[in-house]
Structures are given as C-alpha cells and as structure tokens.
Amino acid sequence: MENPFVYSDTNKRYYTLDYFYKHKFGKKVCKISLNAGFTCPNKDGTKGIGGCIYCSKLGSGDFAGKQEKDLVTQFYEVKEMMQKKWKDAFYIGYFQANTNTYAKTDVLKQKYEPILALDQVIGLSIATRPDAISEDCLDYLEELSKRTFLTVELGLQTIHEKTSKFINRGHDLACFDEMVKKLRQRNINVVVHIINGLPYETKEMMIETIKHINQLDIQGIKIHMLHIIQNTKLQELYEKNPFPVLTKEEYVDIVISQLELLRPEIVIHRITGDPVKEDVIAPTWLLKKFCVLNDIDKEMVKRNTYQGKMVQK
C-alpha cells in the first residue's frame, strides 16, 4: 500500500525527527543527552517538594551523562559511541535531566556555550518547565536561537487540572500556554512533552490533550507512555491502590488516534517511552520499544491512516 504521508521517505506515516533532521541538515543528526546538574522548582520547595510523582531520581535524565563529569567529557563519551555507527554526523547537545533553565543566565551560559563551541555541534535542545523560564532567560534564548538551531522542550503531560494536581505537576495549563506564546514570539522552536496512561485518564481525555496542543504554535511533540519505576511516589501509590495501566494494544490505538488529529507539519520527536529495564515495575511491554514502534506502523497501514488525516482542511 502506497504511503500517503508527505513527510516520509520510509514506511512511517508520521513526521519523524530523523526525517526532519535529514531534510533540514542534509545528513544524520544525533542528540547527545547531558546532565548539567540542575535541580527543579518542583523539588527544591519553590513550587513543591519531591517533584512529579513519576520522576526518577535522575530527573527523567536516566540516559543522560553522569553529573559528576563535566559536560564536555559527557558529550565526548557519548559521541565516541555514536561515531561507531554514524561516522559523519552533526550533533545536538540535549540538556535533559531536571529543569535546564532553572538558574541565573550567567550559569546557563557556562553550561550551554562550551557545548555549542564543539565541532559538528549544530544546535541545542533544552528540556525545561513552563514556570522556570525568566524574562532574562528568554532574552538569552532568543539570542541563542539566532546563532544555532535551538529547541526548547516544555513539559505539559496533560491539560487536565485534576490529573495535573494528582501527579504534583506544580503549574497550570494557563502557565504552559503563556510560555509557548512567549517563546514563539521570539521565534524559538517549541517541543511539547505529554504522557499517555496517566492515572485514571480515559482515551477521550488523552485525545483532548492533543486537540488543545494542536491549536498552539508548536513545532514538535514527544509522546510518552507512563511507566511506573522504582523509588518514586508513583510506585508507592500503585502498590497501595493499583490503577489500570494501558495495555500495548490500548496504547497503540490511542497514539494513532492522536496522530490523526495532529497537524502534519508537527514533528514527532518520540512516540513511546524508553525506561531503564532494571527500574521498571509496569508496564513491562514498554521495554520492547521496537515492537511498540512496529505495531504502530503496522496498525496505521491496516487502518490506512496517517498523521493529520483528521485535521480539517
């Protein structure tokens, strides 16, 4: 069956990050995850204590470098591994662990600039929260975006206030929407993180989150599947009062329904979770990442559907 999706040169029926990078930069681009030693306003008492209930001890940076090593060393250690597979590639420094704008601008410059100065680095991707970007930081990010390929990744997870409070998110939807607007006014690329399978959310609720995001001026999205990992508040809650966890089939169905509603020009940076095997309590099917990806591809062909199919012209 011919692939009807325009932003694809493979069997993928959604706009993959790999496709985006290859067509923008002309060759393979690798993101290198870094741990810059930041904390989070939802951990240090500014907004809350303990962070979001699902957050790992490494601040959702489980595959980032080791914090005790300087950032350039972290970068080169990962780059060395990637060069075995991709001899000639460009690189993006991905500030992943915790909240990577949660510091004074002088500190941010000390973290970001050494990575930008490295050979073959063509951009930065900065993961943060919508309530942790100051006006001074916005000015610096705007300046950065004029001399490198900059992406700011904002955690949202859900538009539903009840769920947001349950997971101890620490900010509301209005805060998120306002920060998207501020970043886009400065022409900074925005990628949004959402989580499917949050406790007690229905498929309809997850679809509503996508419908809201689709109305915003965003350039990309990361779709995660909630995974319960050891030594988190979520583990405690799950063991005391188990809540339904999505099956792989349910997740595939929900993701495809979400993709159909997303504008075709929104780049899909991630479409499943990628947890550390030893830490996962549930769902264990998530550990077979490529099986999940393949099932999404096969089901999209079966349904003869693609990203943006349900978007009104």
Secondary structure, 3 states (H helix, E strand, C coil): CCCCCCCCCCCCCCCEHHHHHHHHHCCCEEEEEECCCCCCCCCECCCCECCCCCCCCCCCCCCCCCCCCCHHHHHHHHHHHHHHHCCCCEEEEEECCCCCCCCCHHHHHHHHHHHHCCCCEEEEEEEECCCCCCHHHHHHHHHHHCCCEEEEEEEEECCCHHHHHHCCCCCCHHHHHHHHHHHHHCCCEEEEEEEECCCCCCHHHHHHHHHHHHCCCCCEEEEEECCEECCCHHHHHHHHCCCCCCCHHHHHHHHHHHHHHCCCCCEEEECCCCCCHHHEEECHHHHCHHHHHHHHHHHHHHHCCCCCCCCCC
